[in-house]
Every structure is written in structure tokens, then in C-alpha cells.
Amino acid sequence: MRRRRLGASNEESGEVNLTPMLDVVFIMLIFFIVTTSFIKESGVEIERPQSSAATPRADAQVLVAITPEGAVWVDGDPVDIHRVGGEVANLISDDGGVVIQADKASRTGLLIEVMDRIRQAGVVNIAVAANREAS
């Protein structure tokens, strides 16, 4: 004679265990957060000049961009040339740095004027961005 399982058909539940699915979703969320790169952009397309002595800087807190048309952008927002020093001073901390991304077709005089206005606002850590030449 065969023995039947007692109460097996009566006590089976119809619930789905969601714990493994939630674990997988949580692990995927952590993976995407960790692998996402947070690159700071200036807000406009800039064609940087080439330089053989260009070195990467990781301490850039504020990006200032100068377009070929002479427009000045600070962290993605257009700014008047006369207010660029104050805008940068409001965004930067005591030990932060400013990187100026001037297009290679922009005027050198405008670059110097932007640098002077930023220095007059009390910022001393200023760098000009360039692409490193391929050797």
C-alpha cells in the first residue's frame, strides 16, 4: 500500500516568496551606484588646446568655460564677465580649485580678464585646461 502525505494538499500556501527577488534588485542597485561615474561638465562644448605638459587635476571644484564667441559659463550657467569673480567666490571653499576651460578659438585677452577677476575675488588656485598631446 502506498502512503499518502497527510495534509500536504490542504496546507500548501499560494504565496510567493519575494525575498530573493528583493535581494537581487538591491545588489543591482548597489552595482549601478558604484559603477556610475560622476564627471563634472562645464555646460558647453569646448575644444581645448593641445599641450605636452598637461597634467590631470582632481581638485577642481568649480569649472569656468569660455566659448569661442566670448561667453563665460560657471558650472553650466552663463555669467556676465563682470560677475564671474563673485560667482566663483560664492561656489568655492577655502581649499578648492578653479579650472578654466577656454576654447582654443577664444580670445586670450578674455581668458586673462577672467583669471584676473577670479583672483580679485580671492581665489588663488586657478588652472587652465588643455588636452595632452599623444606621443
Secondary structure, DSSP 8 states (H G I E B T S, - for coil): -----TTHHHH-------HHHHHHHHHHHHHHHHH-------SS-----EETT----S-EEEEEEE-TTS-EEETTEEE-GGGHHHHHHHH--TT-EEEEEE-TTS-HHHHHHHHHHHHHTT---EEE--EE---
